[in-house]
Amino acid sequence: MFYLAWRNITRRLGASALTAFIAFVAVFMVTASLLVVSSLENGMRLSRDRLGADVMVLPAGASGNTSEVLFCAEPVNVYLPSSAVEAASGVAGVAQVTPQFFTQTVDESCCSVVGITRIVGVDPVTDFVLAPWVVGSDGEAGGEAAALAAGLGDDGILLGAAAPAIEGGQASILGAVFHAAGTLEPTGTSVDETIFMDIDAARAIAADSPYLTRLWEDADPFDSVSCLMVKVAEGADAGVVAQELMTAVPGSVAVRTSDMVASVASQLAVIEVIALVFLVMLVLLAVMALAGRFAALASSRMGELGLLRTLGVSRARVGGSFALEIGLVTLGAAALAVAAACVLAGGVVEVLHTSFNLPGAMVPATTYVVASAAGLLFAAALSAVALAQPLVRMVRHDPQEILARGDLS
C-alpha cells in the first residue's frame, strides 16, 4: 500500500506539490501565530507581574517615549537634575525612589557584547527594579538589593537576557573594561537589551563619549538623572502620587506603569483578535481548497479504483492507499511548515517588539514543542475533514460501474 501511495505521489508531482503548498501555508500560519502570541502574552505577563516601579518620572522632553523606554531599548538623552531624587522622595505616598541614567546606543564598534543596544546606570544602593530579575533571585528585592550593590562596584555590569555569555568574564565598553557581575532573567522589556552598571560609571562613560559632547555644554552628567523609578506606598493612589511628583519635580512628566502596560495590552488584544479572524478565514479557505483538491484527485483515480477492485483489492485497502498518499503529502508539508514557523517566529516577534513597542519574551522550549504538536495535529485534522467526502465517494462506487465509465466520476 505504501509503494502504491508513493508511486501516485511521484507520478503526479505537480498535483502533489499544489496540495503540499496549501497545507504548508495553513499549518505555517497556525503554528507561527501560536508562537508569536505566546511570546507577546508572556512578555506582557512578565512586565505586569515583576515590573517593580509603579510610576516612572521622566524629563518632559521624553514624555512621548515612555513606552519605548519601558518596552524597547531606546535611549532618551534628556535629563533631570539629580536633586529630583530628593524632591521625589519627599512626596507623600512615595515608598521608594531609585534613579537611572541613560547613556547612548551601543554597537559592536564600541561594545564587545553582542545583542545589547543600550547602557543604563543604576544606583545599586537604592535599586528595587533590577534585583528581582537577577538570575537566581526568588523575585523579591530584599537581600538581592544588597547583593546587587556588592556585585556591581565601580567596574561591574549586569547583562540583559539578550546578551550572550562573555568569554573570560570581561567586556570592553567605549574603551573601558568591565567585569560581568551577573545576568538578568528574560523580562520581555528593554531590560533584555541593556547593560546595567553603577550610575557613576555610566555618567563617566557619557561624559567621555564624543557622541554626547554637545549635551554637556549646558549640563553636568554627574549631576543628572534620566529617569526616576518610584514605588508607591501601600494604600496610596498611584494617580495622585504621579500628579504630586510632577509638581515636586519641575520639568518632568510622571506616568503610571500600569497605564502603559494596559495601553500595550489593548494593542495586543487587537492584534490577537485580528490574528484570530484571519486564522478562522484561513482554516475555512484551506478546508475548501483541500477538499476541492482531494475531490479532483479522487475523480482522477476512479479508473484505477475500478481496476484494483476488480483484481480483488478490498475497499479498505484502496481507500487506505488514497488516504496514505494524502497523509504523506500533507504531513510532510506540515513538518516543513512547523520547522519554518519555529525559525521565523522570533523575527516576527522582534518586528512587533520594535515597531509597535510591544513586550516580547523569549519563548521557552516547551512552547515550541506544544506549538509544533498543535501544528501537526491541525494538519491531521485538516486532512481528515477535507478527505472525508472524497474518500467516502470513492469507496462506495461499484467497480464495474467505474470501469464502464472509465475516468469519469
C-alpha positions as CSV (number, residue, x, y, z in Angstrom):
1,M,0.0,0.0,0.0
2,F,2.9,2.4,0.8
3,Y,4.5,1.7,-2.6
4,L,1.3,2.4,-4.4
5,A,0.8,5.7,-2.5
6,W,4.4,6.8,-3.1
7,R,4.2,6.0,-6.8
8,N,1.0,8.0,-7.1
9,I,2.8,11.0,-5.4
10,T,5.8,10.8,-7.7
11,R,3.8,10.2,-10.9
12,R,1.7,13.4,-10.2
13,L,4.4,15.7,-8.7
14,G,2.5,18.9,-9.9
15,A,-0.7,17.9,-8.2
16,S,1.1,16.7,-5.1
17,A,3.1,20.0,-4.9
18,L,0.0,22.1,-5.1
19,T,-1.6,20.0,-2.3
20,A,1.5,20.3,-0.2
21,F,1.7,24.1,-0.7
22,I,-1.9,24.6,0.6
23,A,-1.2,22.5,3.7
24,F,2.2,24.3,4.2
25,V,0.6,27.8,4.2
26,A,-2.2,26.8,6.6
27,V,0.0,25.0,9.1
28,F,2.7,27.6,9.0
29,M,0.3,30.4,9.8
30,V,-1.3,28.5,12.7
31,T,2.0,27.5,14.3
32,A,3.6,30.8,13.8
33,S,0.6,32.6,15.3
34,L,0.7,30.4,18.3
35,L,4.4,31.1,18.9
36,V,4.1,34.9,18.3
37,V,1.0,35.4,20.5
38,S,2.6,33.2,23.2
39,S,5.7,35.3,23.2
40,L,3.8,38.6,23.4
41,E,1.5,37.4,26.1
42,N,4.4,36.0,28.1
43,G,6.2,39.3,27.8
44,M,3.1,41.2,28.9
45,R,2.7,38.9,31.9
46,L,6.3,39.4,32.9
47,S,6.0,43.1,32.6
48,R,2.9,43.2,34.7
49,D,4.0,40.8,37.4
50,R,7.5,42.0,38.1
51,L,7.8,45.5,36.7
52,G,8.7,46.8,40.1
53,A,8.0,50.6,39.7
54,D,4.5,52.0,40.0
55,V,5.4,55.3,38.5
56,M,8.2,56.5,36.0
57,V,9.3,60.1,36.2
58,L,10.9,61.3,33.0
59,P,12.0,64.7,31.7
60,A,9.1,66.4,29.9
61,G,11.1,66.1,26.6
62,A,10.9,62.3,26.8
63,S,7.2,62.2,27.5
64,G,6.4,60.8,24.1
65,N,8.8,57.9,24.5
66,T,7.6,56.3,27.7
67,S,6.6,53.1,26.1
68,E,9.9,52.9,24.2
69,V,11.8,53.5,27.4
70,L,9.9,50.7,29.1
71,F,9.5,48.1,26.4
72,C,12.2,48.9,23.8
73,A,15.9,49.7,24.2
74,E,15.5,53.3,23.1
75,P,17.9,55.8,24.8
76,V,16.4,59.1,25.9
77,N,19.2,61.7,26.2
78,V,17.1,64.2,28.1
79,Y,18.0,64.7,31.8
80,L,16.7,65.9,35.1
81,P,18.9,67.4,37.9
82,S,20.0,64.8,40.5
83,S,18.1,66.9,43.1
84,A,14.9,65.4,41.6
85,V,15.7,62.2,43.6
86,E,15.4,64.0,46.9
87,A,12.4,66.0,45.7
88,A,10.5,62.9,44.7
89,S,11.4,61.1,47.9
90,G,9.6,63.8,49.9
91,V,6.3,63.4,48.1
92,A,3.5,61.9,50.2
93,G,2.7,58.3,49.2
94,V,6.2,57.5,47.8
95,A,7.8,54.5,49.4
96,Q,11.0,54.2,47.3
97,V,12.8,56.1,44.6
98,T,15.7,55.0,42.6
99,P,17.4,56.9,39.8
100,Q,18.6,55.7,36.4
101,F,20.9,57.3,33.9
102,F,20.7,56.5,30.2
103,T,23.9,56.9,28.2
104,Q,23.6,56.0,24.5
105,T,23.0,53.2,22.0
106,V,26.0,50.9,21.5
107,D,27.1,48.6,18.8
108,E,29.9,46.2,18.1
109,S,32.3,49.0,17.2
110,C,32.2,50.4,20.7
111,C,31.0,47.4,22.8
112,S,32.2,43.8,22.8
113,V,28.8,42.5,24.0
114,V,26.7,41.4,21.0
115,G,22.9,41.8,21.3
116,I,23.0,44.8,23.6
117,T,21.8,48.3,22.4
118,R,21.7,50.5,25.5
119,I,23.8,51.3,28.6
120,V,21.9,52.3,31.7
121,G,23.4,53.4,35.0
122,V,21.6,52.4,38.2
123,D,22.1,53.2,41.9
124,P,22.7,49.7,43.4
125,V,22.1,51.0,46.9
126,T,18.5,52.2,46.3
127,D,17.6,50.0,43.3
128,F,14.5,47.8,43.7
129,V,13.7,47.3,40.0
130,L,16.6,45.1,38.8
131,A,17.2,43.0,41.9
132,P,14.2,40.6,41.4
133,W,15.4,39.9,37.9
134,V,18.9,38.8,38.8
135,V,19.3,35.1,37.8
136,G,18.8,33.0,40.9
137,S,16.5,35.6,42.6
138,D,13.2,34.5,44.0
139,G,11.5,37.6,42.7
140,E,11.8,39.6,45.9
141,A,14.2,42.5,46.2
142,G,15.2,42.1,49.9
143,G,18.6,40.6,50.2
144,E,19.2,40.7,46.4
145,A,19.5,44.5,46.6
146,A,22.5,44.2,48.9
147,A,24.0,41.6,46.6
148,L,23.4,43.9,43.7
149,A,25.2,46.7,45.4
150,A,28.2,44.5,46.4
151,G,28.4,42.9,43.0
152,L,28.5,45.9,40.7
153,G,31.2,48.1,42.3
154,D,32.9,50.6,40.1
155,D,33.5,48.2,37.2
156,G,30.8,45.6,37.4
157,I,28.0,45.2,34.9
158,L,24.7,43.3,34.7
159,L,23.8,41.8,31.4
160,G,20.3,41.6,30.0
161,A,19.0,38.3,28.7
162,A,19.7,39.1,25.1
163,A,23.4,39.2,25.7
164,P,25.5,36.1,25.1
165,A,27.9,34.7,27.7
166,I,31.1,36.8,27.9
167,E,34.3,34.8,27.5
168,G,36.7,35.5,30.3
169,G,34.0,37.4,32.2
170,Q,35.2,40.8,30.9
171,A,33.7,43.2,28.3
172,S,35.0,46.3,26.6
173,I,32.6,49.3,26.5
174,L,33.7,52.5,24.9
175,G,37.3,51.8,25.7
176,A,36.7,50.8,29.4
177,V,36.9,47.3,30.7
178,F,34.2,45.9,32.9
179,H,33.6,42.5,34.5
180,A,30.3,40.7,34.4
181,A,28.8,40.7,37.8
182,G,25.6,38.8,36.8
183,T,22.9,38.3,34.3
184,L,19.2,39.0,34.3
185,E,16.2,36.8,33.6
186,P,14.2,37.5,30.4
187,T,11.7,40.3,31.0
188,G,10.1,41.0,27.7
189,T,11.1,44.7,28.1
190,S,14.1,46.9,27.3
191,V,15.9,45.3,30.2
192,D,16.8,42.3,28.0
193,E,18.8,44.5,25.6
194,T,20.5,46.6,28.2
195,I,23.8,46.7,30.1
196,F,23.4,47.9,33.6
197,M,26.3,49.4,35.6
198,D,26.8,51.7,38.6
199,I,25.3,55.1,37.9
200,D,28.6,57.0,38.3
201,A,30.4,54.6,35.9
202,A,27.6,55.3,33.3
203,R,28.0,59.0,33.9
204,A,31.7,58.8,33.4
205,I,31.2,57.0,30.1
206,A,28.6,59.6,29.0
207,A,31.0,62.4,30.0
208,D,33.8,61.0,27.8
209,S,31.5,60.0,24.9
210,P,32.2,62.0,21.7
211,Y,28.6,61.5,20.7
212,L,27.2,63.3,23.7
213,T,29.7,66.2,23.9
214,R,27.1,68.9,23.0
215,L,24.7,67.7,25.7
216,W,27.2,68.6,28.4
217,E,27.8,72.2,27.3
218,D,24.8,73.2,29.5
219,A,24.6,70.3,31.9
220,D,26.8,68.2,34.2
221,P,26.5,64.4,33.6
222,F,27.5,63.8,37.3
223,D,24.5,65.9,38.4
224,S,22.0,64.4,36.1
225,V,19.5,61.6,36.0
226,S,17.4,60.2,33.1
227,C,14.6,58.6,35.0
228,L,13.2,58.1,38.4
229,M,11.6,54.7,39.2
230,V,9.1,55.2,42.0
231,K,7.4,52.6,44.2
232,V,4.1,53.9,45.7
233,A,3.4,53.2,49.4
234,E,0.7,50.6,50.1
235,G,-2.7,52.1,50.1
236,A,-1.6,55.3,48.2
237,D,-3.2,56.2,44.9
238,A,-0.6,56.0,42.2
239,G,-2.5,58.5,40.1
240,V,-2.5,61.1,42.8
241,V,1.2,60.4,43.6
242,A,2.0,60.8,39.9
243,Q,0.4,64.3,39.9
244,E,2.3,65.3,43.1
245,L,5.5,64.1,41.6
246,M,5.2,66.4,38.6
247,T,4.6,69.3,40.9
248,A,7.6,68.4,43.1
249,V,9.9,67.8,40.1
250,P,9.6,70.8,37.7
251,G,10.0,69.9,34.0
252,S,9.1,66.3,34.5
253,V,6.3,64.0,33.5
254,A,5.1,61.2,35.7
255,V,3.5,58.1,34.1
256,R,1.9,55.2,35.9
257,T,3.5,52.0,34.5
258,S,0.1,50.2,34.9
259,D,-1.3,52.7,32.4
260,M,1.5,51.9,29.9
261,V,1.0,48.1,30.4
262,A,-2.7,48.5,30.0
263,S,-2.2,50.5,26.8
264,V,0.1,47.9,25.3
265,A,-2.3,45.1,26.5
266,S,-5.1,46.7,24.5
267,Q,-2.8,46.8,21.4
268,L,-2.0,43.2,22.0
269,A,-5.7,42.3,22.3
270,V,-6.4,44.0,18.9
271,I,-3.6,42.0,17.3
272,E,-4.9,38.8,18.8
273,V,-8.5,39.5,17.5
274,I,-7.2,40.3,14.0
275,A,-5.0,37.1,14.1
276,L,-8.0,35.0,15.2
277,V,-10.3,36.3,12.5
278,F,-7.5,35.8,9.9
279,L,-6.8,32.3,11.1
280,V,-10.5,31.3,11.0
281,M,-10.8,32.6,7.5
282,L,-7.6,30.8,6.6
283,V,-8.8,27.5,8.0
284,L,-12.0,27.7,6.1
285,L,-10.3,28.5,2.9
286,A,-7.7,25.7,3.5
287,V,-10.5,23.2,4.1
288,M,-12.4,24.2,1.0
289,A,-9.2,24.2,-1.1
290,L,-8.0,20.9,0.1
291,A,-11.5,19.4,-0.2
292,G,-11.5,20.5,-3.9
293,R,-8.0,19.1,-4.4
294,F,-8.9,15.8,-2.8
295,A,-12.1,15.5,-4.8
296,A,-10.2,16.2,-8.0
297,L,-7.7,13.5,-7.1
298,A,-10.4,11.0,-6.2
299,S,-12.1,11.6,-9.6
300,S,-8.9,11.1,-11.5
301,R,-8.4,7.7,-9.7
302,M,-11.8,6.2,-10.5
303,G,-10.4,4.1,-13.3
304,E,-7.6,2.9,-11.1
305,L,-10.0,2.2,-8.3
306,G,-12.2,0.1,-10.5
307,L,-9.2,-1.9,-11.8
308,L,-7.9,-2.6,-8.3
309,R,-11.4,-3.6,-7.0
310,T,-11.8,-6.0,-10.0
311,L,-8.4,-7.5,-9.1
312,G,-9.7,-8.3,-5.6
313,V,-8.3,-5.4,-3.6
314,S,-10.6,-4.6,-0.8
315,R,-12.3,-1.2,-0.4
316,A,-10.4,-0.6,2.8
317,R,-7.1,-1.1,1.1
318,V,-8.0,1.1,-1.8
319,G,-9.3,3.8,0.5
320,G,-6.3,3.4,2.8
321,S,-3.9,3.8,-0.1
322,F,-5.5,7.0,-1.1
323,A,-5.6,8.3,2.4
324,L,-1.9,7.4,2.9
325,E,-1.0,9.2,-0.2
326,I,-2.8,12.3,1.1
327,G,-1.3,11.9,4.5
328,L,2.3,11.7,3.3
329,V,1.9,14.9,1.3
330,T,0.1,17.0,3.9
331,L,2.0,15.8,6.9
332,G,5.3,16.2,5.1
333,A,4.4,19.7,4.2
334,A,3.2,20.3,7.8
335,A,6.5,19.1,9.2
336,L,8.3,21.7,7.0
337,A,5.8,24.4,7.9
338,V,6.3,23.8,11.6
339,A,10.1,23.9,11.3
340,A,9.8,27.2,9.3
341,A,7.4,28.7,11.8
342,C,9.8,27.9,14.7
343,V,12.7,29.5,12.9
344,L,10.8,32.7,11.7
345,A,8.5,33.4,14.7
346,G,11.3,35.1,16.6
347,G,11.8,37.5,13.8
348,V,8.1,38.4,13.7
349,V,8.2,39.0,17.5
350,E,11.2,41.3,17.1
351,V,9.4,43.3,14.4
352,L,6.3,43.7,16.6
353,H,8.6,44.5,19.6
354,T,10.5,47.3,17.8
355,S,7.7,48.7,15.5
356,F,4.8,48.7,18.0
357,N,6.6,49.0,21.4
358,L,5.2,45.6,22.4
359,P,7.0,43.5,25.0
360,G,8.2,40.1,23.7
361,A,9.7,37.4,25.9
362,M,11.8,34.6,24.8
363,V,9.7,31.5,24.0
364,P,10.5,28.5,26.2
365,A,11.3,25.2,24.6
366,T,8.1,23.7,25.9
367,T,6.0,26.3,24.0
368,Y,7.9,25.3,20.8
369,V,7.0,21.7,21.5
370,V,3.3,22.5,22.2
371,A,3.0,24.7,19.1
372,S,4.7,22.2,16.9
373,A,2.4,19.4,18.1
374,A,-0.6,21.7,17.6
375,G,0.5,22.4,14.1
376,L,0.9,18.7,13.2
377,L,-2.5,17.9,14.8
378,F,-4.1,20.7,12.9
379,A,-2.6,19.3,9.7
380,A,-4.0,15.8,10.5
381,A,-7.4,17.2,11.4
382,L,-7.5,19.4,8.3
383,S,-6.7,16.5,6.1
384,A,-9.3,14.3,7.7
385,V,-12.1,16.9,7.3
386,A,-11.2,17.6,3.7
387,L,-10.7,14.0,2.8
388,A,-13.9,12.6,4.3
389,Q,-16.3,13.3,1.5
390,P,-14.0,12.3,-1.5
391,L,-12.9,9.2,0.3
392,V,-16.5,8.0,1.1
393,R,-17.5,8.8,-2.5
394,M,-14.5,6.8,-3.9
395,V,-15.0,3.6,-1.9
396,R,-18.8,3.5,-2.3
397,H,-18.7,3.3,-6.1
398,D,-19.3,-0.1,-7.7
399,P,-16.1,-1.3,-9.5
400,Q,-18.0,-2.5,-12.7
401,E,-19.7,0.9,-12.9
402,I,-16.4,2.6,-12.5
403,L,-14.7,0.6,-15.3
404,A,-17.7,1.1,-17.6
405,R,-17.3,4.9,-17.1
406,G,-13.5,4.9,-17.3
407,D,-12.0,8.0,-15.6
408,L,-15.3,9.8,-15.3
409,S,-16.8,10.5,-11.9
